[in-house]
């Protein structure tokens, strides 16, 4: 049969064959050429960058939420643990969280209170959908990765404790003659009284004991403390001890070792009068150590009674302040409790250094630096009649009036110089810090050298304060506030 084609069909046949041939050729070229691979690679990498960039944004969002939950919990439990806060602890934490917009994240509040402490724990948890999980990708591996990260989490946990720690404090105050400078003494007294009011606030008296240690050129320990020690007594005019240098390398004070009683005499005048009120060993009752006390009124009364006198022996004040925190003096506390001169709540003090419930602190203040200290030669101070004699005469008055000039130097000898004082102070400060005693030092309008010595004694540079009369009260209050503070423990 004869097949008849239209003219149109005859015209199209070659064109179709040509197109098919061209397409086949193009596909073969596409399959064999590699000049387009970089474009595909770039598209793939851009896709990955977008995916992981989105994932990073999700992670940052989750971390911001975690920080917000944690920081809010920290502030909330601190406020709830405040012993002065009478509100319900759970309500306080809930209120903080709600006001910061994370109330729904709070899952737990635990509060425990005792007579002396409050502990509050808050826990928060929040889940958030990942924005990246909304993206649909054809690549199976990426889909599985996104599936695992479709939910993000933010978690916070915080515990705060405020408690009345058992605290043993030695307040060691310089009352040397240089404090007799305008309102210098009264400024220190006001500051020390503020310190006492702060550390012995209502409710803390059964847990906080204060040793008030006034010092000048010597320290009057008082007859009660010395009655429990082995003392080579010479007189009853005053109550100071002479310590060998070895005593300053340790915090303790042996009650069996015999110590020599300090001579009672006056040195600190030019010899023109027979003044007897400024003895090297302070002689008056208000100048004695007041140990292991929780009686704020009695402590402040004594502080306001103190008068400037004699020279400066910081190391002796520090030694006594340290010894009264050392367990070696515990028998003295027990004896004074039996004598009704120390509160019975302090039985067992000073606590052992490894007692986890007791903090020990020294606040050491001076307005100067070490200087020389002299003693009467032994040949002139070795009998009852000579003890009486020097209690009635100012040393320089007697020498100027009755002893020729060339013989005067034979009556006295130097016991300490400034270098020795610095060295002994360094030794006792090192010993105290080694036992975990926290030492704050205050340089009250002191010399540069005196400030350096006090800074070296402190537990750290931040525990040293260089102050003037306008700053001393705030400094004492700040140190006192550190004794009973809130701390995050988790």
Secondary structure, DSSP 8 states (H G I E B T S, - for coil): ------HHHHHHHHHHHHHHHHHHHHHHHHHH--TTHHHHHHHHHHHHHHHHHHHHHHHHHHHHHHHHHHHHHHHHHHHHH-TT--S-HHHHHHHHHHHTT-GGGEEEEEEEE-SSEEEEEEEEEEEEE-GGGG---S-HHHHHHHHHTSEEEEEEEEEEEEE--EEEEEEEEE--GGG-STTHHHHHHHHHHHHHHHHT-TT-TTTEEEEEEEESSS-B--HHHHTTSEEE---SS---EE--GGGGGSS---SSSEEEE----B--S-SSS---SSBSS--SGGGB-EEEE--HHHHHHHHHH----S---HHHHHHHHHHTTSGGGHHHHHHHHHTTSS-GGGTT-S--TT-TTEEEEEEEEESS----EEEE-GGGS-SHHHHHHHHHSBHHHHHHHHS-HHHHGGGEEEEE-HHHHHHHHHHHHHHHHHTT-EEEEEEES--HHHHHHHHHHSSSGGGEEEE-TTTHHHHHHHHHHHHS--EE--
